[in-house]
Every structure is written in structure tokens, then in C-alpha cells.
Amino acid sequence: MQPLKDFLGKEYISSLADELKKNYKSFDKDTFKKSFPTPHWNEKTLKERIRYIAEQIHVFLPTDFKNQVRIIKLIAPKFSGLQGLVFPDFVQTFGLANYEISVEALEFLTPLSTSEFAIRPFIEKYPQKSFKTLQEWSKSNNHHVRRLASEGSRPKLPWAKPLTEFIKNPKLCLEILENLKNDDSLYVRKSVANHLNDISKNHPELVLKLCKNWYGSSQNTNWIVKHALRTLLKKGNREALSIFDTSDTENIEIDKFRLSKSKLKIGDTFQFEFCLSNTSNSNKTIRLEYIIHYVKSIGKTSPKIFKISESIIQAQSSKKYSKSHSFADLSTRKHYKGKHKLTLVVNGEQKVVEFFELT
């Protein structure tokens, strides 16, 4: 698979130089292209390449930032995705002293790639102005801009510097998310759910209160609530489970649990099966998960939760389940030899514990 950073390679630089020349006649295209690659270009990460390209564009454009942004806005529609990230980065790097020009540019640029990383320095430097801007964006007719209001203000946005003030006090964020709780765009709803999931890690009581108020309002809002509470649900938080009627464990029995192998090699797959019975006189919603406690390189174990299903089990009935699990190494997980543990979880309660050996 081609590394993401290679999308910012020779062909991209050439196309970028051509577009800059078309829209700025004084642009020194040949000298610009000669500035690539640097002696250590192959070692540069994606973010480092983005920043270097933005810096080189700045060197070759007129010195006035307003004029620079005018040119950037002319060429940006020619690029998208990763290749478009250079332009919001240019704005955040060289426009921090020009709030109005910069945020207008970021609003323009976000549908072409995303401005979620670039808006964050402005939020930190101009918190009051930024909050008003984010509120306006959350009401935009463009779903990319509405998403930016949520994604850009996420306290713990992946691959971005945390917004420490929002981590301490996320109430301003919640005011923005209120405008988006019933958004008809899945793209926006995913961001709102991820945003709330971030907040739940530091302020679970705040998110639980909000989700209780939101749940039942609409299908869109219900979808957000379910995904926003995923971390608390995996932790077996009884309050979160109760929102979805999955906290009741009385009269739920597990029997005939069987693990196909108690010893297996790295790369192998095992199966486990069991029977779940509802012995009560009422139907019950059952959230089924299992946890693999993986042995790490230092010998300690680390749990990883996997969902099996969530369904209604009829009164006085039982259901058989079968699940397979692979121990092949992945780019995101390396397996190590040692004594592992599998735990079966029903509505947040651990019901079965089995040990097995990975060799």
C-alpha cells in the first residue's frame, strides 16, 4: 500500500507549481520546483511534508497575506483530500494574526479537504471570537462547515494538539453540539458522536446527562447517543447501559460454553460457542461482548473489547451463539506468546472467564 505521504510527491509538486503560475504570473515556478525534494524528504512524515510545502508556497507568493489567501482560494479547488490539506495549513501557519481573513478562508477550504486541524490555533488564541464563529458554522447550510464546527472543537481530536481548556470545561462545546444533535448528515452526526465520546472520557456524568435528554428525540439523535456512549458502554457503565435497556442481568444464564482450543499458535484462529437463556417471564434486550486480554511485549496483559451482538431475547427462551477469533498479526496489533484470557460479557456483567495459551 502506498504511504499517505507519497500523495505529496513529485507529481503533486509539479501540478501545484503549474496552478500557482496560472494564478500568479510572477510566480517563479522553476525555482519553486527545485526546492523539492529536500535532502531528507523521504524521512519526512505526512504532516512535515504538508508544513514544508506550505512554507515554500509562502516564500514564493507576494508578502501581503490577504493577497496570498486570494491566490490560495483560486488554486485550492484543483486539489482535494490529502493534497488539499496544504492550504488550511498555510492559513494556520501564516494567518494567525489575521483572524477574519483566516477563518473565512478556512470555511471556504474545508469542503475541499478539511480545516479541522487548522482552526485549532485560532480557537486557542481567540477563544471568544472563535466560539461565535463555531456557533455560526454549526448553523451553516453546508454540511462540511457544520462538521467543522464539531470536529474542529473536539477536545482530543486525533493527530491534533489537544484543546486543554475544552478538556477542562467542555460546556462551550456542548452548546455547539446542541445545534447539531438532529443533523440530517451522517458525516456531521459521526463527528458529534466522536466529540461526545471524547468528552465522556473526562466528564462521563456530563455526557450521560446530555444523552438522557437527547435520547428519544429522533432517529438521528438516537444514533448519535448510541455512538457517543460507546466507551462507557464497553466499560459496562450501568447508567449508560440503562439508556438502551441493556443493564438488566437477572435471569440471564450462560451454559454450554466451549472453547475450540486451549492452546494455539500465533496466526491461528479459535472458535467459542455458548448458549444464552432468558429464564424470566419478560423479553430482554441483550448486549453481548467478549474481551481478549492480550499479553503484551512486557508480559502484562491489555484488554480489547469486541461486540458480538445486541438483540432481544424472548421470555423463557434460549439462543445459541458461535464466534471465531483470529490471532494473526496486524499492522495495528502484534501478538505475543503467553497465557491469555477470554471474558464473556452480558449487559456489562462478566459471565464467563476462560484461559488459553498462545505459543
C-alpha positions, 0 to 999 in steps of 0.5 A: 500500500502506498504511504499517505505521504507519497500523495505529496510527491513529485507529481503533486509538486509539479501540478501545484507549481503549474496552478500557482503560475496560472494564478500568479504570473510572477510566480517563479515556478522553476525555482519553486520546483527545485526546492523539492525534494529536500535532502531528507524528504523521504524521512519526512512524515505526512504532516512535515511534508504538508508544513514544508510545502506550505512554507515554500508556497509562502516564500514564493507568493507576494508578502501581503497575506490577504493577497496570498489567501486570494491566490490560495482560494483560486488554486485550492479547488484543483486539489482535494483530500490529502493534497488539499490539506496544504492550504488550511495549513498555510492559513494556520501557519501564516494567518494567525494574526489575521483572524477574519481573513483566516477563518473565512478562508478556512470555511471556504477550504474545508469542503475541499479537504478539511480545516479541522486541524487548522482552526485549532490555533485560532480557537486557542488564541481567540477563544471568544471570537472563535466560539461565535464563529463555531456557533455560526458554522454549526448553523451553516447550510453546508454540511462540511462547515457544520462538521467543522464546527464539531470536529474542529472543537473536539477536545482530543481530536486525533493527530491534533494538539489537544484543546486543554481548556475544552478538556477542562470545561467542555460546556462551550462545546456542548452548546455547539453540539446542541445545534447539531444533535438532529443533523440530517448528515451522517458525516456531521452526526459521526463527528458529534458522536466522536466529540461526545465520546471524547468528552465522556472520557473526562466528564462521563456524568456530563455526557450521560446527562446530555444523552438522557435528554437527547435520547428519544428525540429522533432517529438521528439523535438516537444514533448519535447517543448510541455512538457517543456512549460507546466507551462507557458502554464497553466499560459496562457503565450501568447508567449508560447501559440503562439508556438502551435497556441493556443493564438488566442481568437477572435471569440471564444464564450462560451454559454450554460454553466451549472453547475450540482450543486451549492452546494455539499458535500465533496466526491461528484462529479459535472458535467459542460457542455458548448458549444464552437463556432468558429464564424470566417471564419478560423479553430482554434486550441483550448486549453481548461482548467478549474481551481478549486480554492480550499479553503484551511485549512486557508480559502484562496483559491489555484488554480489547473489547469486541461486540458480538451482538445486541438483540432481544431475547424472548421470555423463557427462551434460549439462543445459541451463539458461535464466534471465531477469533483470529490471532494473526498479526496486524499492522495495528496489533502484534501478538505475543506468546503467553497465557491469555484470557477470554471474558464473556460479557452480558449487559456489562456483567462478566459471565464467563472467564476462560484461559488459553495459551498462545505459543 
